[in-house]
Amino acid sequence: MTRTLTSPRHRRSLRAISLATLTAVVLAGGMAATTAQAAGSTLQAAATEKGRYFGTAIAANKLSDSTYTTIANREFNMVTAENEMKIDALEPNQNQFNWTNGDRIVSWARSNGKQVRGHTLAWHSQQPGWMQNMSGTALRNAMLNHVTQVATHYRGQIHSWDVVNEAFQDGSSGARRDSNLQRTGNDWIEAAFRAARAADPNAKLCYNDYNTDDWTHAKTQAVYNLVRDFKARGVPIDCVGLQSHFNAQSPVPSNYQTTISSFAALGVDVQITELDIEGSGSAQADNYRKVVQACLAVSRCTGISVWGVRDTDSWRASGTPLLFDGNGNKKPAYTATLDTLNGGTSNPQPGGCTVAVTRSTDWSDRFNVSLAVSGSSTWRVSIQLQGGQTLQNSWNATVSGSSGTLTATPNGAGNNFGITVYKNGNTNLPTATCSTT
Ligand code: G3I
């Protein structure tokens, strides 16, 4: 089968941008960005209710576009750098690291209370010229040095790393992809995972690939066998990323849930890492619904990320594969995704409740934080202020503590409460966890 992912231009003529989509009425999306969303009214809130995250790829050069950042901030609680943490971006010259754009994305994510997926530590593609020209032991050592330096730089800030990306061939062979990294020896993948674990013991370590969504495909089976072997031999691996780039040539497979549950049964989490589905209208919406349903049906499917915010931000914009149109309006695919998240099976919550944290009014010296509890009316919320921050005020809950960790319990005003935090130089959003009492 011909790989379809690398030639979006070839399909451009097949895709007409839907005028109906472009002229769709402006939905209420931009209206409520500064206040707490009721649980379930955004993708991140609805996913959180189900014990999952909902993420997007972010491009550093779009962080100055307020339409983009408003949607991204409102809807998503997991961020993947679309290109800024790739090998060519971070290590343009050997052992000279350029953290600027990767750090911008991490900083934007953390200051808005979002987590970060790291993408990607080792890959045959997007290598800087110096690495492309290397081989053998020198390349193996350079790759391991890259993994170690990058995972160390971002230690403690990454939810999950795509440690190795796209290491298997398409087609029926089930073989490894030939590459300079593969030619350093078949153990290059496990060597990368061990180096990543040593550098950042708390990040989940994922193997990430495309065309691994159909359970019957040789490539899917090959990745399955790799993960099974790693688990059997104690090679550190925590998750499998299914990129899930779908279109007419590569549709959502009917056995997608089987693929997810089969990987999960090996004892790893499954993350849908780069979801996009070409199309428009109700057909596209149905396909998004199928993907979300399959994930919600497997408790170890812990999150979904789409590969961009608006159609115009997509690597294959002509296929209009995302949840927002070029004007930032919600598409039918968005509504289907949100509705499916709200209707699906909930992952068991360790604490029996969840809490959504949102920045609201912001002043130069302080900001308000809105907290919305769901899942229980008898709760205790533990709020971790960021370094230097102190509590100034609180409402609709009893809040104890003044810096570091605060504890909030109900005072009869319901499940939505708020605090005012003095920044003292730290603008990052506090984090919070919920448990039932
Ligand atoms: O930044 C330059 C810009 O200065 C220049 O004007 C422009 C035109 O040449 O190119 C820009 O760089 C491009 C970059 O995207 C940013 O737009 C690169 O040429 C282009 O190759 C790069 O494409 C990225 C691609 O990975 C590279 O492999 C896509 O944005 C990105 O969405 C895509 O993401 C991959 C995942 O990492 C792995 N899975 C598949 C997925 C889709 O291919």
Boltz pocket constraint, residues with backbone or C-beta under 6 A from the ligand:
constraints:
  - pocket:
      binder: B
      contacts: [[A, 5], [A, 82], [A, 83], [A, 125], [A, 126], [A, 165], [A, 210], [A, 243], [A, 274], [A, 315]]
      max_distance: 6.0
